[in-house]
Amino acid sequence: MDSVVSTRWLLARLYEPELVIADCRFLLSDPEAGRAAYLKDHIPGAVYLHLEEQLSAPIGAHGGRHPLPEPDLLAAVLGQAGISRDSIVIAYDDQGGAFASRLWWLLRYLGHDKVYVMDEGYSAWKAAEFPVSDSQPVRIPTHYEPELHPEMLASVSEVSQYSQAGGPAAPLLIDSREPRRYAGLEEPIDAKAGHIPGAINRFWKDVLDEQGRWKDAAALKAQFADIDPGREVIVYCGSGVTACPNVLALHRAGYEKVRLYAGSWSDWISYEENLVAIGEE
């Protein structure tokens, strides 16, 4: 089954007992905006998962602005939300799938295959006049047993090694940020501007069409046609969040050797010895 489902697909299955809907709305500029929007209204039965409180670890000296949560702590969050290994999880946001894709990646990292992102987002759901609710769902807590897939991650030392190696035999580094941030022309968030040497730029929002819908597999294959499907790919962004839509898109396009550099740019620049590139590659 595809990793992206339509609003109508979800509507048809809204009250199936094994379904758990996760509202992942969030704004980097206002960390409480997503929760406030959820409390106002949401898809019926949806639980809210906060990017910084539940889907990230506390910020440290390294690890970036949104470090990966400890697997056992994340498993406890999922269990409290009523998510078990048998659950079908549908994640949505209202930011193009950026934060829903973070949950998609985290669950897959924990060994959970039945997780999907709802296309278009909450505004499209409301615009279609599908049901909404402001009531808090009662979820029966369960136990979530993670089965980690460490092969989905790339460490900073590996990224450094591949950055220096270069060439078609080394894994390809993909920077998912806006082109101006990649090129080092501006940096509104992090302490240094630029990108990891050797990385190419594939802005994550380019996986969406002009209407804000996810491009289908054929369109994504065409978009990534310059990347050898057999080559290993490591994707990063500013803090490991908006890289996830690119990981999902590559997955849909048939790329099997895709890893996430979870700490991303904000982790990379926390090491003084790491080099910084500007301009185009």
Residue, then its C-alpha position, 0 to 999 in steps of 0.5 A: m500500500d502507498s505511504v500517502v492516503s487521500t482524505r476520502w480514503l480516511l473518511a471511509r475508514l474513520y471509525e474502524p477500531e484499529l485506526v489511530i489518527a495522529d494530528c501533527r500540526f506544528l509551527l516552528s515559529d510558534p510551538e503552541a500553535g499546533r496544539a491550540a489548533y487541535l483543541k479548537d477542532h480536529i478530525p474526530g478521534a485524532v490524538y495530538l502529538h507535539l513535535e518538540e515535546q513528544l516527537s523529539a528529545p531535549i536539545g543538547a550540545h549535539g543532535g540538532r534542534h530536534p534530536l530523535p527521541e529515545p526509542d523507549l520514551l517514544a514507545a511510551v508516548l505511542g502506548q499512551a496514545g493507544i497505538s499498538r503494533d497492530s494499529i493502522v496510524i494515519a498522520y496529518d498536519d497542515q504544513g504540507g506533510a512535513f510534521a506528519s512525515r516525521l511521525w511516519w519516519l519515526l514509526r518506521y524506525l521503530g519497525h511499524d509499517k502500517v503508518y501513512v500520511m494523509d494527503e493535502g492536510y487538515s484545511a483540505w479536510k475541512a474545506a471538503e466539509f468532512p466531520v470535525s470535532d473539538s472533543q478529546p478522544v478517550r484512548i485506552p493505553t497499550h504497550y508498544e514494543p519497538e523493533l529498531h531499524p538502525e540502518m535507517l539512520a546515518s551518523v555525523s561521522e558517516v556523513s563526514q566520511y562520505s562528504q569528504a569521499g565524494g564521487p559516484a561510489a559514495p552515498l549521495l547527500i541530499d539537502s532538503r532546505e530552501p535553495r537560498r539556505y542551501a546556498g548560504l545566502e540566508e540562514p534565519i534559524d541556525a548559527k551558520a549558513g551553507h551546506i554540507p560539502g558535496a550535498i546537492n539540493r532537493f527542496w522538500k516542498d518540490v514533492l508536492d504539486e501546485q495544489g499542495r498534493w503529494k506527487d504520485a510515484a511516476a512524477l516522483k520517479a521523473q523528479f529524481a531521475d538524475i539519481d541512480p536508484g541503486r545508489e545509497v542516499i542520505v537525506y538531511c535538512g535543518s533539524g531532521v524534520t523536513a528531510c522526512p518528506n523527501v525520504l518518504a518521496l524517495h521511498r514512493a519513487g522506488y529508492e530502497k537505500v535511503r537513510l536520514y541524517a537525523g541531526s541534520w545541519s543544526d547538528w553538523i555545525s555543532y562540531e567546529e571541525n566540520l566544513v561548510a560549503i556555500g553556493e551550488e554543487 
